[in-house]
């Protein structure tokens, strides 16, 4: 194995364990809080801690990355995630757990921002879709396995947290086997203030930030609030985990085919088609939500259509954005993902308060349809030079 292959393998392993932790944490805490009688609104607000942390660190992370390189930022992010997960069992408090989720959001964003930028900056354009699909698969596999550990709370509430922190420590240690590198130096207008770089990146690639927004909305609302909704429908806790895993499995199955298809026919067409199809599946699921098996099938099919939106969005952004602005573009992808992740629990939690037992999947369908229409009419496919 060449050094480049080994580096890529280590990066995707780290991302897979991060996906596992996120996939487990959202439904795990939702189920624990629901069992303790915490309101769905407060439950949803607590889930936003992860994404508030992402937004808090976003303005301050690009310059350290450019100055010190990718490896130190990954070390910082991985250590913060491990320590936060390790501390969960020590004190069961809504506020304390919110703070820990906020710290995990900071660490996860540092980790993902560094790995995404490292891969997009060092991969040839004709192979980028395939490489990012493998990246997406690694995160998706971890995210799919995560909810399956939720039933372990029947043994002990601390047990899932302990397993997750141990796996994060093992994956994080692998980063010490790669050499540090730095992003491409800035030039021209991009070398001006951070605000100027953000405005340039938004000018060239704003439409590509919508798929990460959608994926964030889906990830947080489905994993943080769907368990609450499903339990009110008298779904079995173990089957709820299977339903959530079904969405991630669907994403994993189609991640590589969609990435390769995007390389061949263009990311714009793949993204629009996937969003429209996902909207239809969730709309159908809304009318048959009384059936656990049917909902599981809908989640599987919808995951196949829209579960790749984050990696497709990043590669779409790379298609549209000059190379020296890729760190800024990756940062904005993360910010829009976090904005979507914040919107999901807040909007979903409010909806569940007003309509406690009807139409949750309809909200998801409308969101997907809205973004699909926007990308259809305003999307583009060619990079513009500075």
TORLUMPA-272161 format. One record per residue (C-alpha): chain; residue number from 1; residue in one letter; y, x negated, z. Coordinates in pm, 1 decimal. Layout:
REM residues N
["A" NUM "a" [Y X Z]],
...
END
This chain:
REM residues 386
["A" 1 "x" [0.0 0.0 0.0]],
["A" 2 "x" [342.3 -137.8 -97.9]],
["A" 3 "x" [622.9 -159.7 155.1]],
["A" 4 "x" [804.5 133.2 -12.5]],
["A" 5 "x" [494.3 351.3 12.4]],
["A" 6 "x" [440.8 253.3 376.8]],
["A" 7 "x" [803.1 329.4 460.4]],
["A" 8 "x" [782.3 669.8 291.6]],
["A" 9 "x" [455.4 749.9 472.9]],
["A" 10 "x" [604.2 662.9 811.4]],
["A" 11 "x" [912.7 874.3 743.9]],
["A" 12 "x" [709.2 1181.7 653.2]],
["A" 13 "x" [484.0 1138.2 959.6]],
["A" 14 "x" [790.5 1133.8 1182.3]],
["A" 15 "x" [924.4 1445.6 1011.2]],
["A" 16 "x" [589.2 1627.1 1047.2]],
["A" 17 "x" [588.3 1580.1 1425.6]],
["A" 18 "x" [949.9 1695.6 1439.5]],
["A" 19 "x" [845.3 2006.7 1245.3]],
["A" 20 "x" [560.7 2064.1 1489.9]],
["A" 21 "x" [798.6 2052.4 1786.8]],
["A" 22 "x" [1046.0 2293.7 1627.2]],
["A" 23 "x" [771.7 2528.5 1509.5]],
["A" 24 "x" [624.6 2544.5 1857.0]],
["A" 25 "x" [948.1 2553.0 2056.8]],
["A" 26 "x" [1114.9 2858.1 1899.7]],
["A" 27 "x" [832.7 3113.3 1943.7]],
["A" 28 "x" [709.9 2953.2 2267.8]],
["A" 29 "x" [1038.6 2997.9 2452.4]],
["A" 30 "x" [1092.1 3342.3 2297.1]],
["A" 31 "x" [753.6 3459.3 2427.6]],
["A" 32 "x" [816.6 3307.9 2772.5]],
["A" 33 "x" [1160.9 3471.2 2799.3]],
["A" 34 "x" [1033.4 3806.6 2669.7]],
["A" 35 "x" [760.1 3795.6 2934.1]],
["A" 36 "x" [1024.7 3725.2 3200.3]],
["A" 37 "x" [1234.5 4023.5 3089.3]],
["A" 38 "x" [1517.5 3826.5 2927.5]],
["A" 39 "x" [1711.8 4045.0 2679.8]],
["A" 40 "x" [1664.8 3986.3 2306.2]],
["A" 41 "x" [2036.3 3905.0 2268.5]],
["A" 42 "x" [2021.0 3634.3 2537.4]],
["A" 43 "x" [1691.2 3517.9 2390.7]],
["A" 44 "x" [1855.3 3479.6 2051.1]],
["A" 45 "x" [2162.5 3310.2 2197.5]],
["A" 46 "x" [1941.6 3058.4 2377.6]],
["A" 47 "x" [1768.0 2975.4 2050.0]],
["A" 48 "x" [2103.3 2881.4 1895.8]],
["A" 49 "x" [2124.2 2578.0 2126.4]],
["A" 50 "x" [1914.0 2380.0 1879.4]],
["A" 51 "x" [2158.6 2447.9 1597.4]],
["A" 52 "x" [2476.1 2413.9 1801.5]],
["A" 53 "x" [2353.2 2062.0 1882.3]],
["A" 54 "x" [2316.0 1996.1 1510.0]],
["A" 55 "x" [2671.9 2108.9 1443.0]],
["A" 56 "x" [2811.8 1909.6 1735.1]],
["A" 57 "x" [2668.1 1579.1 1611.6]],
["A" 58 "x" [2739.6 1638.0 1240.5]],
["A" 59 "x" [3102.8 1512.2 1229.2]],
["A" 60 "x" [3009.7 1189.4 1409.2]],
["A" 61 "x" [2686.5 1078.4 1243.7]],
["A" 62 "x" [2779.0 969.5 891.4]],
["A" 63 "x" [2990.1 667.7 989.3]],
["A" 64 "x" [2728.3 517.4 1228.1]],
["A" 65 "x" [2467.3 564.3 953.6]],
["A" 66 "x" [2680.6 377.9 700.3]],
["A" 67 "x" [2766.9 105.5 953.5]],
["A" 68 "x" [2431.6 44.7 1125.7]],
["A" 69 "x" [2179.3 177.8 873.8]],
["A" 70 "x" [1900.0 436.5 882.0]],
["A" 71 "x" [1661.4 288.4 1138.2]],
["A" 72 "x" [1891.5 283.9 1448.2]],
["A" 73 "x" [1986.7 649.4 1389.9]],
["A" 74 "x" [1618.9 750.8 1366.1]],
["A" 75 "x" [1542.5 558.4 1687.4]],
["A" 76 "x" [1827.1 736.7 1867.3]],
["A" 77 "x" [1725.2 1080.7 1740.6]],
["A" 78 "x" [1353.7 1040.0 1814.8]],
["A" 79 "x" [1415.1 914.6 2167.7]],
["A" 80 "x" [1644.8 1208.4 2246.1]],
["A" 81 "x" [1389.6 1462.1 2119.2]],
["A" 82 "x" [1104.0 1306.3 2316.5]],
["A" 83 "x" [1297.8 1292.7 2644.0]],
["A" 84 "x" [1424.1 1650.9 2608.7]],
["A" 85 "x" [1076.0 1791.7 2541.1]],
["A" 86 "x" [939.8 1598.2 2837.1]],
["A" 87 "x" [1198.9 1755.4 3071.0]],
["A" 88 "x" [1127.5 2123.9 2990.9]],
["A" 89 "x" [855.2 2177.3 3256.6]],
["A" 90 "x" [1067.7 2032.3 3538.3]],
["A" 91 "x" [1305.7 2328.6 3579.4]],
["A" 92 "x" [1269.1 2676.2 3431.1]],
["A" 93 "x" [1623.5 2799.8 3378.2]],
["A" 94 "x" [1789.0 2974.7 3083.6]],
["A" 95 "x" [2091.6 2743.7 3101.4]],
["A" 96 "x" [1891.7 2423.5 3155.4]],
["A" 97 "x" [1662.8 2506.4 2864.4]],
["A" 98 "x" [1967.5 2583.8 2649.1]],
["A" 99 "x" [2104.3 2234.3 2723.0]],
["A" 100 "x" [1769.4 2075.2 2639.7]],
["A" 101 "x" [1755.5 2267.0 2311.8]],
["A" 102 "x" [2107.1 2149.7 2234.5]],
["A" 103 "x" [1998.9 1786.6 2291.3]],
["A" 104 "x" [1692.0 1840.3 2070.7]],
["A" 105 "x" [1924.2 1974.3 1800.2]],
["A" 106 "x" [2131.9 1655.4 1821.4]],
["A" 107 "x" [1823.6 1433.9 1806.6]],
["A" 108 "x" [1652.6 1629.8 1529.4]],
["A" 109 "x" [1961.6 1626.6 1311.5]],
["A" 110 "x" [2004.1 1250.2 1355.3]],
["A" 111 "x" [1640.1 1206.1 1258.7]],
["A" 112 "x" [1640.5 1441.2 959.0]],
["A" 113 "x" [1976.6 1328.5 826.0]],
["A" 114 "x" [1862.3 965.6 825.7]],
["A" 115 "x" [1521.0 1028.2 670.6]],
["A" 116 "x" [1653.6 1265.9 402.0]],
["A" 117 "x" [1931.9 1028.6 300.1]],
["A" 118 "x" [1693.4 732.6 300.1]],
["A" 119 "x" [1451.8 911.0 65.4]],
["A" 120 "x" [1711.2 1066.1 -168.8]],
["A" 121 "x" [1898.8 734.6 -196.8]],
["A" 122 "x" [1592.4 523.7 -282.5]],
["A" 123 "x" [1385.1 756.0 -504.9]],
["A" 124 "x" [1411.8 767.6 -884.8]],
["A" 125 "x" [1558.5 1093.2 -1017.4]],
["A" 126 "x" [1249.5 1188.5 -1218.9]],
["A" 127 "x" [1031.8 1161.3 -905.8]],
["A" 128 "x" [1276.3 1306.0 -652.9]],
["A" 129 "x" [1140.8 1661.6 -664.4]],
["A" 130 "x" [786.5 1543.5 -595.7]],
["A" 131 "x" [895.5 1306.7 -316.6]],
["A" 132 "x" [1106.1 1569.8 -143.2]],
["A" 133 "x" [826.1 1823.4 -180.8]],
["A" 134 "x" [595.8 1583.4 8.1]],
["A" 135 "x" [872.7 1550.9 267.4]],
["A" 136 "x" [890.2 1930.1 285.3]],
["A" 137 "x" [511.5 1959.1 309.5]],
["A" 138 "x" [502.9 1716.7 602.7]],
["A" 139 "x" [764.5 1918.9 788.7]],
["A" 140 "x" [595.6 2245.0 688.5]],
["A" 141 "x" [251.6 2134.7 808.4]],
["A" 142 "x" [398.3 2045.7 1145.5]],
["A" 143 "x" [595.7 2369.3 1157.9]],
["A" 144 "x" [285.3 2572.4 1066.8]],
["A" 145 "x" [72.6 2410.2 1337.1]],
["A" 146 "x" [342.2 2446.9 1604.2]],
["A" 147 "x" [315.8 2825.9 1662.5]],
["A" 148 "x" [-62.1 2797.1 1697.9]],
["A" 149 "x" [-4.1 2612.3 2027.4]],
["A" 150 "x" [191.4 2904.4 2179.5]],
["A" 151 "x" [-124.0 3070.9 2326.9]],
["A" 152 "x" [-172.5 2755.2 2538.0]],
["A" 153 "x" [77.1 2906.7 2783.1]],
["A" 154 "x" [-219.8 3107.9 2909.9]],
["A" 155 "x" [-349.8 2777.0 3048.3]],
["A" 156 "x" [-12.7 2649.8 3167.1]],
["A" 157 "x" [348.4 2699.0 3057.6]],
["A" 158 "x" [395.7 2322.1 3078.5]],
["A" 159 "x" [97.2 2230.5 2861.1]],
["A" 160 "x" [257.3 2288.8 2515.3]],
["A" 161 "x" [567.2 2089.7 2614.8]],
["A" 162 "x" [356.9 1796.0 2734.0]],
["A" 163 "x" [153.3 1785.6 2410.0]],
["A" 164 "x" [465.7 1805.7 2195.1]],
["A" 165 "x" [647.6 1526.8 2380.2]],
["A" 166 "x" [343.6 1297.0 2360.2]],
["A" 167 "x" [308.2 1349.2 1983.2]],
["A" 168 "x" [680.2 1284.5 1933.4]],
["A" 169 "x" [652.8 957.1 2124.4]],
["A" 170 "x" [362.6 840.1 1907.5]],
["A" 171 "x" [536.4 929.5 1579.8]],
["A" 172 "x" [868.8 783.4 1690.7]],
["A" 173 "x" [707.7 445.2 1766.9]],
["A" 174 "x" [611.2 406.3 1398.1]],
["A" 175 "x" [975.5 351.1 1296.9]],
["A" 176 "x" [960.0 1.9 1447.6]],
["A" 177 "x" [727.5 -99.2 1160.1]],
["A" 178 "x" [992.3 -57.1 886.4]],
["A" 179 "x" [1296.4 -266.6 797.6]],
["A" 180 "x" [1646.6 -133.1 838.2]],
["A" 181 "x" [1851.8 -45.2 528.1]],
["A" 182 "x" [2199.3 94.1 465.3]],
["A" 183 "x" [2333.8 355.7 218.6]],
["A" 184 "x" [2518.5 261.8 -100.1]],
["A" 185 "x" [2877.1 149.2 -37.3]],
["A" 186 "x" [3160.0 394.7 -103.8]],
["A" 187 "x" [3396.9 347.0 -396.3]],
["A" 188 "x" [3704.4 515.4 -546.8]],
["A" 189 "x" [3812.8 849.7 -401.8]],
["A" 190 "x" [3493.3 869.0 -194.6]],
["A" 191 "x" [3614.9 566.3 6.7]],
["A" 192 "x" [3898.2 767.7 158.3]],
["A" 193 "x" [3888.9 978.2 477.1]],
["A" 194 "x" [3587.0 1174.8 589.7]],
["A" 195 "x" [3768.1 1496.1 499.1]],
["A" 196 "x" [3814.2 1368.7 142.8]],
["A" 197 "x" [3441.9 1289.7 114.9]],
["A" 198 "x" [3347.9 1633.6 248.0]],
["A" 199 "x" [3582.4 1806.4 3.0]],
["A" 200 "x" [3442.7 1604.3 -289.4]],
["A" 201 "x" [3081.0 1675.7 -191.4]],
["A" 202 "x" [3159.1 2047.3 -152.5]],
["A" 203 "x" [3340.7 2048.8 -486.3]],
["A" 204 "x" [3039.9 1909.1 -671.3]],
["A" 205 "x" [2748.2 2061.0 -480.5]],
["A" 206 "x" [2857.7 2364.4 -274.5]],
["A" 207 "x" [2613.7 2598.7 -446.7]],
["A" 208 "x" [2325.5 2370.3 -346.9]],
["A" 209 "x" [2409.7 2417.3 22.2]],
["A" 210 "x" [2310.8 2785.4 10.5]],
["A" 211 "x" [1930.4 2731.5 -6.7]],
["A" 212 "x" [1933.9 2521.5 316.5]],
["A" 213 "x" [2149.4 2796.2 473.5]],
["A" 214 "x" [1887.1 3055.0 376.7]],
["A" 215 "x" [1602.5 2841.7 507.0]],
["A" 216 "x" [1780.7 2793.8 839.3]],
["A" 217 "x" [1836.7 3168.2 865.1]],
["A" 218 "x" [1469.3 3234.4 793.4]],
["A" 219 "x" [1332.8 2964.9 1024.0]],
["A" 220 "x" [1534.7 3065.4 1328.7]],
["A" 221 "x" [1521.5 3444.7 1289.0]],
["A" 222 "x" [1148.9 3457.3 1208.8]],
["A" 223 "x" [1038.6 3209.8 1474.9]],
["A" 224 "x" [1281.3 3303.0 1752.0]],
["A" 225 "x" [1310.9 3681.4 1713.1]],
["A" 226 "x" [1019.2 3808.6 1508.7]],
["A" 227 "x" [781.5 3742.8 1805.7]],
["A" 228 "x" [1004.7 3966.5 2019.9]],
["A" 229 "x" [1005.2 4238.7 1752.7]],
["A" 230 "x" [629.6 4207.6 1696.6]],
["A" 231 "x" [549.6 4232.5 2067.5]],
["A" 232 "x" [752.4 4553.4 2082.2]],
["A" 233 "x" [529.4 4677.4 1799.7]],
["A" 234 "x" [230.0 4593.6 2022.9]],
["A" 235 "x" [113.8 4303.5 1805.4]],
["A" 236 "x" [-125.2 4063.7 1976.2]],
["A" 237 "x" [45.7 3737.3 2087.1]],
["A" 238 "x" [-220.4 3523.4 1918.8]],
["A" 239 "x" [-185.5 3720.5 1593.3]],
["A" 240 "x" [193.1 3675.4 1600.4]],
["A" 241 "x" [129.4 3300.4 1596.1]],
["A" 242 "x" [-98.9 3346.5 1295.6]],
["A" 243 "x" [167.0 3552.5 1112.0]],
["A" 244 "x" [429.5 3282.6 1167.4]],
["A" 245 "x" [185.7 3012.2 1062.5]],
["A" 246 "x" [115.5 3216.5 747.0]],
["A" 247 "x" [476.3 3175.3 632.2]],
["A" 248 "x" [456.6 2799.0 679.8]],
["A" 249 "x" [116.2 2780.3 509.0]],
["A" 250 "x" [258.9 2964.6 208.0]],
["A" 251 "x" [545.4 2713.3 197.5]],
["A" 252 "x" [301.7 2421.6 216.2]],
["A" 253 "x" [82.0 2556.4 -63.8]],
["A" 254 "x" [375.0 2588.2 -306.7]],
["A" 255 "x" [593.5 2299.3 -188.2]],
["A" 256 "x" [459.2 2040.1 -432.2]],
["A" 257 "x" [416.9 2276.4 -733.7]],
["A" 258 "x" [773.1 2404.6 -694.7]],
["A" 259 "x" [909.1 2052.1 -648.8]],
["A" 260 "x" [733.3 1933.6 -965.3]],
["A" 261 "x" [843.0 2247.7 -1151.9]],
["A" 262 "x" [1202.3 2180.9 -1045.9]],
["A" 263 "x" [1175.7 1828.5 -1193.8]],
["A" 264 "x" [1057.5 1982.9 -1520.9]],
["A" 265 "x" [1266.2 2298.6 -1577.6]],
["A" 266 "x" [1553.7 2253.2 -1332.4]],
["A" 267 "x" [1607.4 2335.1 -965.1]],
["A" 268 "x" [1848.2 2622.6 -1040.0]],
["A" 269 "x" [1585.5 2839.1 -1211.7]],
["A" 270 "x" [1321.4 2772.6 -946.6]],
["A" 271 "x" [1554.8 2851.3 -655.5]],
["A" 272 "x" [1685.7 3179.2 -803.7]],
["A" 273 "x" [1336.4 3302.6 -893.1]],
["A" 274 "x" [1199.9 3216.3 -549.0]],
["A" 275 "x" [1481.1 3394.9 -364.9]],
["A" 276 "x" [1444.4 3713.2 -568.3]],
["A" 277 "x" [1065.9 3718.1 -518.0]],
["A" 278 "x" [1096.8 3648.5 -144.4]],
["A" 279 "x" [1346.4 3932.6 -107.2]],
["A" 280 "x" [1103.3 4173.6 -273.4]],
["A" 281 "x" [812.9 4067.7 -50.3]],
["A" 282 "x" [1008.8 4112.5 273.4]],
["A" 283 "x" [1137.9 4450.4 152.5]],
["A" 284 "x" [779.2 4565.1 89.2]],
["A" 285 "x" [674.5 4429.9 429.6]],
["A" 286 "x" [947.5 4633.5 595.5]],
["A" 287 "x" [778.9 4957.1 484.1]],
["A" 288 "x" [434.9 4852.5 612.4]],
["A" 289 "x" [533.7 4671.6 932.7]],
["A" 290 "x" [292.6 4880.1 1141.5]],
["A" 291 "x" [1.1 4677.1 998.3]],
["A" 292 "x" [-53.8 4328.2 1142.7]],
["A" 293 "x" [-271.0 4221.5 849.4]],
["A" 294 "x" [-25.1 4346.3 586.7]],
["A" 295 "x" [267.1 4171.8 758.2]],
["A" 296 "x" [63.7 3849.9 769.9]],
["A" 297 "x" [-2.1 3879.7 394.2]],
["A" 298 "x" [368.7 3942.7 329.0]],
["A" 299 "x" [467.1 3635.8 532.5]],
["A" 300 "x" [217.5 3423.3 339.5]],
["A" 301 "x" [348.2 3540.6 0.2]],
["A" 302 "x" [714.4 3516.6 104.5]],
["A" 303 "x" [652.9 3165.5 237.1]],
["A" 304 "x" [515.4 3065.7 -103.8]],
["A" 305 "x" [841.7 3186.4 -264.0]],
["A" 306 "x" [1113.7 3074.3 -21.8]],
["A" 307 "x" [949.3 2825.7 215.2]],
["A" 308 "x" [1061.1 2534.5 -6.6]],
["A" 309 "x" [1431.2 2625.3 -6.1]],
["A" 310 "x" [1536.9 2336.8 217.7]],
["A" 311 "x" [1377.0 2059.6 11.4]],
["A" 312 "x" [1474.4 2233.8 -315.3]],
["A" 313 "x" [1831.3 2260.1 -189.1]],
["A" 314 "x" [1845.7 1889.1 -108.5]],
["A" 315 "x" [1712.2 1788.9 -451.4]],
["A" 316 "x" [1949.2 2039.9 -615.5]],
["A" 317 "x" [2236.9 1879.8 -424.5]],
["A" 318 "x" [2119.4 1537.8 -547.2]],
["A" 319 "x" [2129.9 1669.8 -904.8]],
["A" 320 "x" [2494.3 1769.6 -863.2]],
["A" 321 "x" [2640.8 1499.6 -637.1]],
["A" 322 "x" [2738.6 1137.0 -722.0]],
["A" 323 "x" [2505.2 884.2 -556.1]],
["A" 324 "x" [2765.4 730.2 -324.3]],
["A" 325 "x" [2825.6 1078.5 -180.1]],
["A" 326 "x" [2458.5 1148.8 -106.8]],
["A" 327 "x" [2490.3 1077.8 269.8]],
["A" 328 "x" [2778.9 1326.6 283.3]],
["A" 329 "x" [2584.1 1577.7 74.5]],
["A" 330 "x" [2277.6 1542.5 297.4]],
["A" 331 "x" [2499.2 1586.3 602.1]],
["A" 332 "x" [2645.2 1907.4 458.3]],
["A" 333 "x" [2295.4 2034.0 376.1]],
["A" 334 "x" [2213.8 1988.1 744.8]],
["A" 335 "x" [2535.2 2162.2 850.9]],
["A" 336 "x" [2466.8 2463.4 628.9]],
["A" 337 "x" [2107.8 2472.5 754.1]],
["A" 338 "x" [2245.4 2486.0 1108.4]],
["A" 339 "x" [2496.6 2757.2 1019.8]],
["A" 340 "x" [2211.1 2963.4 880.1]],
["A" 341 "x" [2003.6 2889.8 1187.6]],
["A" 342 "x" [2287.7 3009.4 1410.6]],
["A" 343 "x" [2341.2 3323.0 1203.1]],
["A" 344 "x" [1972.2 3416.9 1219.1]],
["A" 345 "x" [1929.2 3457.6 1596.7]],
["A" 346 "x" [2279.8 3601.9 1647.0]],
["A" 347 "x" [2256.2 3861.0 1370.2]],
["A" 348 "x" [1887.9 3928.6 1436.8]],
["A" 349 "x" [1935.6 3954.4 1813.8]],
["A" 350 "x" [2222.9 4199.1 1767.6]],
["A" 351 "x" [2015.2 4402.7 1520.8]],
["A" 352 "x" [1725.7 4422.9 1767.3]],
["A" 353 "x" [1963.0 4547.1 2037.3]],
["A" 354 "x" [2093.5 4825.5 1812.0]],
["A" 355 "x" [1762.3 4902.1 1636.9]],
["A" 356 "x" [1494.3 4780.7 1879.6]],
["A" 357 "x" [1189.6 4887.2 1678.4]],
["A" 358 "x" [1275.3 4930.4 1309.6]],
["A" 359 "x" [1375.2 4742.6 995.6]],
["A" 360 "x" [1386.1 4378.2 1107.7]],
["A" 361 "x" [1239.0 4249.4 778.3]],
["A" 362 "x" [1499.0 4450.2 583.0]],
["A" 363 "x" [1772.2 4220.7 721.3]],
["A" 364 "x" [1580.7 3919.4 589.1]],
["A" 365 "x" [1540.2 4082.2 246.5]],
["A" 366 "x" [1913.6 4157.8 211.9]],
["A" 367 "x" [2007.5 3800.5 304.6]],
["A" 368 "x" [1775.3 3651.9 41.3]],
["A" 369 "x" [1897.1 3892.6 -227.6]],
["A" 370 "x" [2263.3 3816.0 -156.3]],
["A" 371 "x" [2217.9 3439.6 -189.1]],
["A" 372 "x" [1998.8 3476.9 -499.9]],
["A" 373 "x" [2276.3 3669.2 -676.7]],
["A" 374 "x" [2537.8 3409.7 -575.1]],
["A" 375 "x" [2330.6 3116.2 -707.6]],
["A" 376 "x" [2240.4 3306.8 -1024.6]],
["A" 377 "x" [2604.0 3357.6 -1122.1]],
["A" 378 "x" [2767.4 3042.4 -982.7]],
["A" 379 "x" [2490.4 2784.0 -1008.9]],
["A" 380 "x" [2494.8 2482.6 -1239.2]],
["A" 381 "x" [2256.1 2202.7 -1321.0]],
["A" 382 "x" [2448.3 1891.4 -1432.1]],
["A" 383 "x" [2586.8 1606.3 -1221.1]],
["A" 384 "x" [2958.5 1535.3 -1261.1]],
["A" 385 "x" [3079.2 1175.6 -1224.5]],
["A" 386 "x" [3370.1 1098.7 -992.7]],
END
